[in-house]
């Protein structure tokens, strides 16, 4: 542990939470044939990859499609949201947005904005850590950990070269 940092979740705990959320997602989409898992770069994409592996290993009969989404988190309003897929592909589809940490809800709100023009069938949001400092009217549907923090504190989700994930409070 580094000075001024507190370990919140180790890799085993993160994987337990991802496993639980993957099964919650399966319960939510049990009648669907296909789902698009949109991972916000970079932390959300890693989480989406891990959840996709859990869903595929469960022998569920749902086809998963993993899509990378680039949102400039510091200023999402003035930058284009970039996706690895043509937006029309998502029309009338079930979409799950993945992010590592939800703070104010701003990034998730802006990530949803282009999706509203094509009328998806359903949009859900999954985050590993929800800080609950909402300024925007969006609440994640699947949450690994809700954490009360001050606005001065920072949550960092770190992924090492072995794809192990840890969460720290700074």
C-alpha positions in Angstrom: 0.0 0.0 0.0 1.3 3.4 -0.9 1.3 6.4 1.4 -2.1 8.1 1.4 -3.9 5.2 -0.3 -6.3 2.7 1.2 -7.1 -0.6 -0.5 -10.9 -0.8 -0.9 -11.2 -4.0 -3.1 -8.5 -6.5 -3.9 -8.6 -8.6 -7.1 -10.5 -11.5 -5.5 -13.2 -9.1 -4.1 -13.5 -7.4 -7.5 -13.9 -10.7 -9.2 -16.6 -11.8 -6.7 -18.5 -8.5 -7.4 -18.2 -8.9 -11.1 -19.4 -12.5 -10.9 -22.5 -11.4 -8.9 -23.2 -8.5 -11.3 -22.9 -10.8 -14.3 -25.6 -13.0 -12.9 -27.7 -10.0 -12.1 -27.4 -9.0 -15.7 -28.3 -12.4 -16.8 -31.5 -12.3 -14.7 -32.3 -8.9 -16.2 -31.8 -10.1 -19.8 -32.9 -13.7 -19.5 -35.4 -13.5 -22.4 -33.0 -11.7 -24.8 -31.2 -13.3 -27.6 -28.5 -10.6 -27.9 -26.9 -7.9 -25.8 -24.4 -5.2 -26.6 -21.9 -4.5 -23.8 -20.5 -1.0 -24.2 -17.3 -0.5 -22.1 -16.2 3.0 -21.5 -12.5 3.3 -22.0 -10.5 2.2 -20.4 -11.6 0.8 -17.0 -15.2 0.2 -18.1 -14.0 -1.8 -21.1 -11.9 -4.1 -18.9 -14.9 -4.7 -16.7 -17.1 -5.4 -19.7 -14.6 -8.0 -21.0 -14.6 -9.8 -17.7 -18.4 -9.8 -17.3 -18.7 -11.0 -20.9 -16.4 -14.0 -20.1 -18.6 -14.9 -17.1 -21.8 -14.7 -19.1 -20.3 -16.8 -21.9 -19.1 -19.4 -19.4 -22.6 -19.6 -17.8 -23.9 -21.3 -21.0 -26.6 -18.7 -21.2 -28.3 -18.6 -24.6 -27.6 -14.9 -25.1 -25.1 -13.6 -27.7 -22.8 -11.0 -26.3 -21.2 -8.2 -28.4 -18.4 -6.2 -26.7 -18.0 -2.6 -27.9 -15.4 -0.1 -26.9 -16.7 3.5 -26.2 -14.4 6.5 -26.0 -15.6 9.3 -23.8 -13.3 12.2 -22.8 -14.1 12.1 -19.1 -12.7 15.5 -18.3 -15.0 17.2 -20.9 -17.6 14.9 -22.4 -19.8 17.7 -23.6 -17.3 19.2 -26.1 -16.0 15.9 -27.5 -17.6 13.3 -29.8 -18.4 10.0 -28.3 -16.6 7.3 -30.4 -17.8 3.7 -30.7 -16.3 0.7 -32.4 -19.7 0.0 -34.0 -22.0 1.9 -36.2 -24.7 3.5 -34.0 -27.5 2.1 -36.2 -26.4 -1.4 -35.2 -27.7 -0.7 -31.7 -31.2 0.2 -32.9 -33.8 -1.8 -30.9 -31.0 -3.7 -29.0 -30.4 -4.3 -25.4 -27.4 -2.2 -24.3 -25.4 -2.3 -21.1 -22.9 0.5 -20.4 -19.9 -0.4 -18.2 -17.8 2.1 -16.3 -15.4 1.7 -13.5 -16.5 4.5 -11.1 -19.6 6.6 -11.1 -19.1 10.0 -9.5 -21.6 12.6 -10.6 -23.3 10.6 -13.4 -22.0 13.0 -16.0 -19.9 10.5 -18.1 -22.7 7.9 -18.2 -25.2 10.6 -19.1 -23.1 11.8 -22.1 -22.3 8.2 -23.1 -26.1 7.5 -23.3 -26.8 10.7 -25.4 -25.9 9.3 -28.8 -27.9 6.1 -28.0 -31.1 8.0 -27.6 -31.2 9.0 -31.2 -31.6 5.3 -32.3 -34.1 4.1 -29.8 -32.5 1.1 -28.2 -34.7 -1.6 -26.7 -33.2 -1.2 -23.2 -30.3 0.6 -21.7 -28.7 -0.5 -18.4 -25.6 0.8 -16.6 -23.1 -1.2 -14.6 -20.3 0.3 -12.4 -17.8 -1.3 -10.1 -17.9 1.6 -7.6 -20.7 4.1 -7.2 -19.7 7.2 -5.1 -23.2 8.5 -5.0 -22.3 12.2 -5.7 -25.0 12.5 -8.4 -25.4 15.8 -10.2 -27.1 14.1 -13.2 -30.3 12.0 -13.1 -28.6 8.6 -13.7 -28.3 5.8 -11.3 -26.4 2.6 -12.3 -28.5 -0.6 -12.4 -25.7 -2.9 -11.4 -23.3 -1.8 -8.7 -20.4 -3.6 -7.2 -19.8 -1.3 -4.2 -21.5 1.9 -3.1 -19.1 4.0 -1.2 -19.6 7.2 0.7 -16.7 9.5 0.1 -16.0 13.2 0.3 -15.6 15.2 -3.0 -11.9 15.6 -2.2 -11.3 11.9 -2.1 -10.6 10.0 -5.3 -11.3 6.4 -6.2 -8.8 4.7 -8.5 -9.5 1.4 -10.3 -6.2 -0.1 -11.4 -5.6 -2.9 -13.9 -2.2 -4.5 -13.9 -0.5 -6.4 -16.8 -2.1 -9.6 -15.7 -5.6 -8.0 -15.9 -5.9 -8.1 -12.1 -8.0 -5.2 -10.8 -7.7 -3.4 -7.5 -9.6 -0.4 -6.2 -8.0 2.3 -4.0 -9.2 5.3 -2.1 -6.8 8.2 -2.4 
